[in-house]
Amino acid sequence: MENLINDLTTVNPQDGQILSVVGDTYRLVITGEQTGGAYAAIDMLIPPKGGPGPHAHANFQESFYVLEGEIVVKTKTQSFVARKGSFVNIPKGGVVHNFKNETDTIAHLWCVVVPAGLEKFFQEIGTPVAAGTFLPPPIMDQAAQQRMQEIARKYGQEVFPPDYLD
């Protein structure tokens, strides 16, 4: 039997594609291409009042660790203020959720998705930016919302109206 040795994957602080996604800035640190689809790791900067709208993804697990700042994570049945050092796990199964930075300072999150694939969604809807750059969130009129729903479905996600969890 052949002895296979896996190589180490290393990433420098400046490496990884940086994208503006719904007004947030995400650095794709590790993608499914690097992990054989096993997982992806995303470094997220969420500006004040930023964060994605309600969405669900039945086929992958999404976890966040709050490095700095805080976010409010909501579902239909729960609301949790995740502060520095908090961990949030959104299991497979498709629970509708969102998170928002309701403070006046940037929130910094480490996100891991298992299996990978969410990063491809971000690559399609995002705009490349320089590190630390924030673009305003796109205007989500009916046509933009429909386009986002179509793209989301392509990547196993579902998006909901902004007031869905209110």
CYANA upper distance limits for C-alpha pairs under 8 A (distance plus 0.5 A):
  9 THR  CA     34 GLN  CA      8.41
 11 VAL  CA     15 ASP  CA      6.55
 11 VAL  CA     16 GLY  CA      8.28
 11 VAL  CA     29 VAL  CA      7.54
 11 VAL  CA     30 ILE  CA      8.44
 15 ASP  CA     29 VAL  CA      7.41
 16 GLY  CA     27 ARG  CA      6.34
 16 GLY  CA     28 LEU  CA      5.59
 16 GLY  CA     29 VAL  CA      5.39
 16 GLY  CA     30 ILE  CA      7.86
 17 GLN  CA     27 ARG  CA      6.06
 17 GLN  CA     28 LEU  CA      5.80
 17 GLN  CA     29 VAL  CA      7.89
 17 GLN  CA    128 PRO  CA      7.91
 18 ILE  CA     25 THR  CA      7.39
 18 ILE  CA     26 TYR  CA      6.11
 18 ILE  CA     27 ARG  CA      4.79
 18 ILE  CA     28 LEU  CA      6.88
 18 ILE  CA    128 PRO  CA      6.26
 18 ILE  CA    129 VAL  CA      6.31
 18 ILE  CA    130 ALA  CA      7.15
 18 ILE  CA    131 ALA  CA      7.00
 19 LEU  CA     25 THR  CA      6.13
 19 LEU  CA     26 TYR  CA      5.76
 19 LEU  CA     27 ARG  CA      6.87
 19 LEU  CA    122 PHE  CA      8.02
 19 LEU  CA    123 GLN  CA      7.79
 19 LEU  CA    126 GLY  CA      5.88
 19 LEU  CA    127 THR  CA      5.68
 19 LEU  CA    128 PRO  CA      4.91
 19 LEU  CA    129 VAL  CA      5.98
 20 SER  CA     24 ASP  CA      6.04
 20 SER  CA     25 THR  CA      5.06
 20 SER  CA     26 TYR  CA      6.87
 20 SER  CA    126 GLY  CA      5.74
 20 SER  CA    127 THR  CA      5.54
 20 SER  CA    128 PRO  CA      6.72
 20 SER  CA    129 VAL  CA      6.72
 20 SER  CA    133 THR  CA      8.41
 20 SER  CA    134 PHE  CA      7.07
 20 SER  CA    135 LEU  CA      6.81
 21 VAL  CA     25 THR  CA      6.62
 21 VAL  CA     26 TYR  CA      7.46
 21 VAL  CA    122 PHE  CA      7.07
 21 VAL  CA    125 ILE  CA      7.25
 21 VAL  CA    126 GLY  CA      5.16
 21 VAL  CA    127 THR  CA      7.31
 21 VAL  CA    137 PRO  CA      8.12
 22 VAL  CA     50 GLY  CA      8.46
 22 VAL  CA     51 GLY  CA      7.79
 22 VAL  CA     52 PRO  CA      6.95
 22 VAL  CA    126 GLY  CA      8.05
 22 VAL  CA    136 PRO  CA      8.11
 22 VAL  CA    137 PRO  CA      5.16
 22 VAL  CA    138 PRO  CA      6.67
 23 GLY  CA     46 ILE  CA      8.43
 23 GLY  CA     47 PRO  CA      8.21
 23 GLY  CA     50 GLY  CA      7.02
 23 GLY  CA     51 GLY  CA      8.05
 23 GLY  CA    134 PHE  CA      6.71
 23 GLY  CA    135 LEU  CA      5.82
 23 GLY  CA    136 PRO  CA      5.49
 23 GLY  CA    137 PRO  CA      4.44
 23 GLY  CA    138 PRO  CA      7.66
 24 ASP  CA     44 MET  CA      7.80
 24 ASP  CA     45 LEU  CA      6.50
 24 ASP  CA     46 ILE  CA      5.49
 24 ASP  CA     47 PRO  CA      6.83
 24 ASP  CA     50 GLY  CA      6.82
 24 ASP  CA     51 GLY  CA      6.98
 24 ASP  CA    134 PHE  CA      6.92
 24 ASP  CA    135 LEU  CA      8.02
 24 ASP  CA    137 PRO  CA      8.18
 25 THR  CA     44 MET  CA      6.46
 25 THR  CA     45 LEU  CA      5.66
 25 THR  CA     46 ILE  CA      7.15
 25 THR  CA    132 GLY  CA      7.67
 25 THR  CA    133 THR  CA      7.50
 25 THR  CA    134 PHE  CA      6.65
 26 TYR  CA     42 ILE  CA      6.89
 26 TYR  CA     43 ASP  CA      6.17
 26 TYR  CA     44 MET  CA      5.04
 26 TYR  CA     45 LEU  CA      6.78
 27 ARG  CA     42 ILE  CA      6.13
 27 ARG  CA     43 ASP  CA      5.53
 27 ARG  CA     44 MET  CA      6.96
 28 LEU  CA     40 ALA  CA      8.26
 28 LEU  CA     41 ALA  CA      6.99
 28 LEU  CA     42 ILE  CA      5.28
 28 LEU  CA     43 ASP  CA      7.08
 28 LEU  CA    119 GLU  CA      7.43
 29 VAL  CA     40 ALA  CA      8.13
 29 VAL  CA     41 ALA  CA      6.05
 29 VAL  CA     42 ILE  CA      5.94
 29 VAL  CA     43 ASP  CA      7.12
 30 ILE  CA     34 GLN  CA      6.88
 30 ILE  CA     35 THR  CA      8.01
 30 ILE  CA     39 TYR  CA      8.41
 30 ILE  CA     40 ALA  CA      5.67
 30 ILE  CA     41 ALA  CA      5.46
 30 ILE  CA     42 ILE  CA      7.45
 31 THR  CA     35 THR  CA      7.10
 31 THR  CA     37 GLY  CA      8.17
 31 THR  CA     39 TYR  CA      7.52
 31 THR  CA     40 ALA  CA      5.10
 31 THR  CA     41 ALA  CA      7.15
 31 THR  CA    116 ALA  CA      7.29
 31 THR  CA    119 GLU  CA      7.22
 32 GLY  CA     36 GLY  CA      6.09
 32 GLY  CA     37 GLY  CA      4.54
 32 GLY  CA     38 ALA  CA      6.84
 32 GLY  CA     39 TYR  CA      6.32
 32 GLY  CA     40 ALA  CA      6.05
 32 GLY  CA    115 PRO  CA      8.35
 32 GLY  CA    116 ALA  CA      5.38
 32 GLY  CA    117 GLY  CA      6.99
 32 GLY  CA    119 GLU  CA      8.41
 33 GLU  CA     37 GLY  CA      6.77
 35 THR  CA     39 TYR  CA      6.74
 35 THR  CA     40 ALA  CA      7.95
 37 GLY  CA    115 PRO  CA      6.50
 37 GLY  CA    116 ALA  CA      5.50
 37 GLY  CA    117 GLY  CA      7.74
 38 ALA  CA    114 VAL  CA      6.73
 38 ALA  CA    115 PRO  CA      5.25
 38 ALA  CA    116 ALA  CA      6.16
 39 TYR  CA    112 VAL  CA      7.38
 39 TYR  CA    113 VAL  CA      6.01
 39 TYR  CA    114 VAL  CA      5.04
 39 TYR  CA    115 PRO  CA      5.01
 39 TYR  CA    116 ALA  CA      4.64
 39 TYR  CA    117 GLY  CA      8.37
 40 ALA  CA    112 VAL  CA      6.19
 40 ALA  CA    113 VAL  CA      5.87
 40 ALA  CA    114 VAL  CA      7.34
 40 ALA  CA    115 PRO  CA      7.69
 40 ALA  CA    116 ALA  CA      5.35
 40 ALA  CA    117 GLY  CA      7.90
 40 ALA  CA    118 LEU  CA      8.27
 40 ALA  CA    119 GLU  CA      7.52
 41 ALA  CA    110 TRP  CA      7.76
 41 ALA  CA    111 CYS  CA      6.17
 41 ALA  CA    112 VAL  CA      5.01
 41 ALA  CA    113 VAL  CA      7.11
 42 ILE  CA    110 TRP  CA      6.56
 42 ILE  CA    111 CYS  CA      5.54
 42 ILE  CA    112 VAL  CA      6.85
 42 ILE  CA    119 GLU  CA      8.39
 43 ASP  CA    108 HIS  CA      8.00
 43 ASP  CA    109 LEU  CA      6.58
 43 ASP  CA    110 TRP  CA      5.43
 43 ASP  CA    111 CYS  CA      6.81
 44 MET  CA    108 HIS  CA      6.22
 44 MET  CA    109 LEU  CA      5.48
 44 MET  CA    110 TRP  CA      6.69
 44 MET  CA    111 CYS  CA      7.63
 45 LEU  CA    106 ILE  CA      7.04
 45 LEU  CA    107 ALA  CA      6.28
 45 LEU  CA    108 HIS  CA      5.22
 45 LEU  CA    109 LEU  CA      6.96
 45 LEU  CA    132 GLY  CA      8.41
 46 ILE  CA     50 GLY  CA      5.99
 46 ILE  CA     51 GLY  CA      6.58
 46 ILE  CA    100 LYS  CA      8.46
 46 ILE  CA    101 ASN  CA      6.99
 46 ILE  CA    106 ILE  CA      6.10
 46 ILE  CA    107 ALA  CA      5.50
 46 ILE  CA    108 HIS  CA      6.84
 46 ILE  CA    109 LEU  CA      8.36
 47 PRO  CA     51 GLY  CA      8.24
 47 PRO  CA    101 ASN  CA      7.24
 47 PRO  CA    104 ASP  CA      8.47
 47 PRO  CA    105 THR  CA      7.22
 47 PRO  CA    106 ILE  CA      5.06
 47 PRO  CA    107 ALA  CA      6.93
 47 PRO  CA    134 PHE  CA      8.21
 48 PRO  CA    101 ASN  CA      5.91
 48 PRO  CA    102 GLU  CA      6.67
 48 PRO  CA    103 THR  CA      6.04
 48 PRO  CA    104 ASP  CA      5.50
 48 PRO  CA    105 THR  CA      6.10
 48 PRO  CA    106 ILE  CA      6.27
 48 PRO  CA    107 ALA  CA      8.17
 49 LYS  CA    100 LYS  CA      6.85
 49 LYS  CA    101 ASN  CA      5.55
 49 LYS  CA    102 GLU  CA      5.70
 49 LYS  CA    103 THR  CA      7.36
 49 LYS  CA    104 ASP  CA      8.18
 50 GLY  CA    100 LYS  CA      6.13
 50 GLY  CA    101 ASN  CA      5.92
 50 GLY  CA    102 GLU  CA      8.20
 51 GLY  CA     98 ASN  CA      7.95
 51 GLY  CA     99 PHE  CA      6.07
 51 GLY  CA    100 LYS  CA      4.97
 51 GLY  CA    101 ASN  CA      6.79
 52 PRO  CA     98 ASN  CA      6.52
 52 PRO  CA     99 PHE  CA      6.81
 52 PRO  CA    100 LYS  CA      7.49
 53 GLY  CA     98 ASN  CA      6.01
 53 GLY  CA     99 PHE  CA      7.87
 53 GLY  CA    159 VAL  CA      7.98
 53 GLY  CA    160 PHE  CA      7.71
 53 GLY  CA    161 PRO  CA      7.89
 53 GLY  CA    162 PRO  CA      5.95
 54 PRO  CA     96 VAL  CA      6.71
 54 PRO  CA     97 HIS  CA      5.69
 54 PRO  CA     98 ASN  CA      5.10
 54 PRO  CA     99 PHE  CA      8.49
 54 PRO  CA    159 VAL  CA      6.59
 54 PRO  CA    160 PHE  CA      5.83
 54 PRO  CA    161 PRO  CA      7.37
 54 PRO  CA    162 PRO  CA      6.76
 54 PRO  CA    164 TYR  CA      7.16
 54 PRO  CA    165 LEU  CA      7.47
 55 HIS  CA     96 VAL  CA      5.79
 55 HIS  CA     97 HIS  CA      6.12
 55 HIS  CA     98 ASN  CA      6.87
 55 HIS  CA    157 GLN  CA      7.53
 55 HIS  CA    158 GLU  CA      6.00
 55 HIS  CA    159 VAL  CA      4.79
 55 HIS  CA    160 PHE  CA      6.24
 56 ALA  CA     94 GLY  CA      5.38
 56 ALA  CA     95 VAL  CA      6.16
 56 ALA  CA     96 VAL  CA      5.07
 56 ALA  CA     97 HIS  CA      6.86
 56 ALA  CA    157 GLN  CA      6.16
 56 ALA  CA    158 GLU  CA      5.72
 56 ALA  CA    159 VAL  CA      7.07
 57 HIS  CA     92 LYS  CA      7.68
 57 HIS  CA     93 GLY  CA      7.56
 57 HIS  CA     94 GLY  CA      5.17
 57 HIS  CA     95 VAL  CA      7.84
 57 HIS  CA     96 VAL  CA      8.40
 57 HIS  CA    156 GLY  CA      6.49
 57 HIS  CA    157 GLN  CA      5.02
 57 HIS  CA    158 GLU  CA      6.90
 58 ALA  CA     92 LYS  CA      5.73
 58 ALA  CA     93 GLY  CA      4.68
 58 ALA  CA     94 GLY  CA      4.16
 58 ALA  CA     95 VAL  CA      7.87
 58 ALA  CA    156 GLY  CA      7.71
 58 ALA  CA    157 GLN  CA      7.79
 59 ASN  CA     92 LYS  CA      6.02
 59 ASN  CA     93 GLY  CA      6.99
 59 ASN  CA     94 GLY  CA      7.77
 59 ASN  CA    156 GLY  CA      7.40
 60 PHE  CA     91 PRO  CA      7.72
 60 PHE  CA     92 LYS  CA      5.53
 60 PHE  CA     93 GLY  CA      8.26
 60 PHE  CA    113 VAL  CA      7.06
 60 PHE  CA    114 VAL  CA      5.86
 60 PHE  CA    115 PRO  CA      6.23
 60 PHE  CA    116 ALA  CA      8.30
 61 GLN  CA     89 ASN  CA      7.89
 61 GLN  CA     90 ILE  CA      6.26
 61 GLN  CA     91 PRO  CA      5.18
 61 GLN  CA     92 LYS  CA      5.28
 61 GLN  CA    113 VAL  CA      6.02
 61 GLN  CA    114 VAL  CA      5.64
 61 GLN  CA    115 PRO  CA      7.71
 62 GLU  CA     89 ASN  CA      6.55
 62 GLU  CA     90 ILE  CA      5.60
 62 GLU  CA     91 PRO  CA      7.08
 62 GLU  CA     92 LYS  CA      8.41
 62 GLU  CA    111 CYS  CA      7.45
 62 GLU  CA    112 VAL  CA      6.36
 62 GLU  CA    113 VAL  CA      5.01
 62 GLU  CA    114 VAL  CA      7.14
 63 SER  CA     87 PHE  CA      7.78
 63 SER  CA     88 VAL  CA      6.07
 63 SER  CA     89 ASN  CA      4.85
 63 SER  CA     90 ILE  CA      6.47
 63 SER  CA    111 CYS  CA      6.01
 63 SER  CA    112 VAL  CA      5.80
 63 SER  CA    113 VAL  CA      6.93
 64 PHE  CA     87 PHE  CA      6.12
 64 PHE  CA     88 VAL  CA      5.60
 64 PHE  CA     89 ASN  CA      6.99
 64 PHE  CA    109 LEU  CA      6.73
 64 PHE  CA    110 TRP  CA      6.03
 64 PHE  CA    111 CYS  CA      5.01
 64 PHE  CA    112 VAL  CA      7.16
 65 TYR  CA     84 LYS  CA      8.49
 65 TYR  CA     85 GLY  CA      7.12
 65 TYR  CA     86 SER  CA      6.32
 65 TYR  CA     87 PHE  CA      5.03
 65 TYR  CA     88 VAL  CA      7.05
 65 TYR  CA    109 LEU  CA      6.13
 65 TYR  CA    110 TRP  CA      5.63
 65 TYR  CA    111 CYS  CA      7.07
 66 VAL  CA     70 GLU  CA      7.32
 66 VAL  CA     82 ALA  CA      7.36
 66 VAL  CA     83 ARG  CA      6.74
 66 VAL  CA     84 LYS  CA      5.39
 66 VAL  CA     85 GLY  CA      5.90
 66 VAL  CA     86 SER  CA      5.96
 66 VAL  CA     87 PHE  CA      7.01
 66 VAL  CA    107 ALA  CA      8.03
 66 VAL  CA    108 HIS  CA      6.65
 66 VAL  CA    109 LEU  CA      5.11
 66 VAL  CA    110 TRP  CA      6.98
 67 LEU  CA     84 LYS  CA      5.84
 67 LEU  CA     85 GLY  CA      6.66
 67 LEU  CA    107 ALA  CA      8.18
 67 LEU  CA    108 HIS  CA      5.84
 67 LEU  CA    109 LEU  CA      5.95
 67 LEU  CA    110 TRP  CA      7.41
 68 GLU  CA     83 ARG  CA      7.90
 68 GLU  CA     84 LYS  CA      5.46
 68 GLU  CA     85 GLY  CA      8.30
 68 GLU  CA    106 ILE  CA      8.24
 68 GLU  CA    107 ALA  CA      5.96
 68 GLU  CA    108 HIS  CA      5.42
 68 GLU  CA    109 LEU  CA      7.60
 69 GLY  CA     83 ARG  CA      6.54
 69 GLY  CA     84 LYS  CA      6.19
 69 GLY  CA    105 THR  CA      7.22
 69 GLY  CA    106 ILE  CA      6.78
 69 GLY  CA    107 ALA  CA      4.78
 69 GLY  CA    108 HIS  CA      6.88
 70 GLU  CA     81 VAL  CA      7.37
 70 GLU  CA     82 ALA  CA      5.92
 70 GLU  CA     83 ARG  CA      4.75
 70 GLU  CA     84 LYS  CA      6.69
 70 GLU  CA    101 ASN  CA      6.84
 70 GLU  CA    102 GLU  CA      8.36
 70 GLU  CA    103 THR  CA      7.85
 70 GLU  CA    107 ALA  CA      6.02
 70 GLU  CA    108 HIS  CA      8.42
 71 ILE  CA     81 VAL  CA      6.42
 71 ILE  CA     82 ALA  CA      5.83
 71 ILE  CA     83 ARG  CA      7.18
 71 ILE  CA     99 PHE  CA      6.65
 71 ILE  CA    100 LYS  CA      5.78
 71 ILE  CA    101 ASN  CA      4.98
 71 ILE  CA    102 GLU  CA      7.10
 71 ILE  CA    103 THR  CA      8.47
 71 ILE  CA    107 ALA  CA      7.35
 72 VAL  CA     79 SER  CA      7.24
 72 VAL  CA     80 PHE  CA      6.09
 72 VAL  CA     81 VAL  CA      5.01
 72 VAL  CA     82 ALA  CA      6.54
 72 VAL  CA     99 PHE  CA      5.82
 72 VAL  CA    100 LYS  CA      5.77
 72 VAL  CA    101 ASN  CA      6.87
 72 VAL  CA    102 GLU  CA      7.54
 73 VAL  CA     78 GLN  CA      8.50
 73 VAL  CA     79 SER  CA      6.15
 73 VAL  CA     80 PHE  CA      5.71
 73 VAL  CA     81 VAL  CA      6.95
 73 VAL  CA     82 ALA  CA      7.61
 73 VAL  CA     97 HIS  CA      7.55
 73 VAL  CA     98 ASN  CA      6.28
 73 VAL  CA     99 PHE  CA      4.75
 73 VAL  CA    100 LYS  CA      7.18
 74 LYS  CA     78 GLN  CA      6.18
 74 LYS  CA     79 SER  CA      4.93
 74 LYS  CA     80 PHE  CA      7.02
 74 LYS  CA     97 HIS  CA      5.93
 74 LYS  CA     98 ASN  CA      6.00
 74 LYS  CA     99 PHE  CA      6.68
 74 LYS  CA    165 LEU  CA      7.76
 75 THR  CA     79 SER  CA      6.95
 75 THR  CA     95 VAL  CA      7.74
 75 THR  CA     96 VAL  CA      6.36
 75 THR  CA     97 HIS  CA      5.07
 75 THR  CA     98 ASN  CA      7.43
 75 THR  CA    165 LEU  CA      6.96
 76 LYS  CA     96 VAL  CA      7.74
 76 LYS  CA     97 HIS  CA      8.09
 76 LYS  CA    165 LEU  CA      6.18
 82 ALA  CA     86 SER  CA      5.76
 82 ALA  CA     87 PHE  CA      7.62
 82 ALA  CA     88 VAL  CA      7.96
 90 ILE  CA     95 VAL  CA      8.07
 91 PRO  CA     95 VAL  CA      8.32
 97 HIS  CA    165 LEU  CA      8.24
101 ASN  CA    106 ILE  CA      8.13
101 ASN  CA    107 ALA  CA      7.11
113 VAL  CA    117 GLY  CA      8.40
113 VAL  CA    118 LEU  CA      7.60
117 GLY  CA    121 PHE  CA      7.58
117 GLY  CA    155 TYR  CA      7.45
118 LEU  CA    122 PHE  CA      7.04
118 LEU  CA    155 TYR  CA      7.43
119 GLU  CA    123 GLN  CA      6.65
120 LYS  CA    124 GLU  CA      6.81
120 LYS  CA    155 TYR  CA      8.04
121 PHE  CA    125 ILE  CA      6.83
121 PHE  CA    151 ILE  CA      7.78
121 PHE  CA    152 ALA  CA      7.31
121 PHE  CA    155 TYR  CA      6.55
122 PHE  CA    126 GLY  CA      5.81
123 GLN  CA    127 THR  CA      8.17
124 GLU  CA    151 ILE  CA      8.37
125 ILE  CA    148 MET  CA      8.26
125 ILE  CA    151 ILE  CA      8.32
129 VAL  CA    133 THR  CA      6.67
129 VAL  CA    134 PHE  CA      8.29
139 ILE  CA    144 ALA  CA      7.91
140 MET  CA    144 ALA  CA      5.65
140 MET  CA    145 GLN  CA      6.00
141 ASP  CA    145 GLN  CA      6.55
142 GLN  CA    146 GLN  CA      6.63
143 ALA  CA    147 ARG  CA      6.70
144 ALA  CA    148 MET  CA      6.61
145 GLN  CA    149 GLN  CA      6.70
146 GLN  CA    150 GLU  CA      6.79
147 ARG  CA    151 ILE  CA      6.77
148 MET  CA    152 ALA  CA      6.45
148 MET  CA    159 VAL  CA      8.02
149 GLN  CA    153 ARG  CA      6.65
149 GLN  CA    158 GLU  CA      6.95
149 GLN  CA    159 VAL  CA      6.24
150 GLU  CA    154 LYS  CA      7.00
151 ILE  CA    155 TYR  CA      7.35
152 ALA  CA    156 GLY  CA      6.90
152 ALA  CA    157 GLN  CA      5.28
152 ALA  CA    158 GLU  CA      6.29
152 ALA  CA    159 VAL  CA      7.34
153 ARG  CA    157 GLN  CA      5.51
153 ARG  CA    158 GLU  CA      6.37
160 PHE  CA    164 TYR  CA      6.74
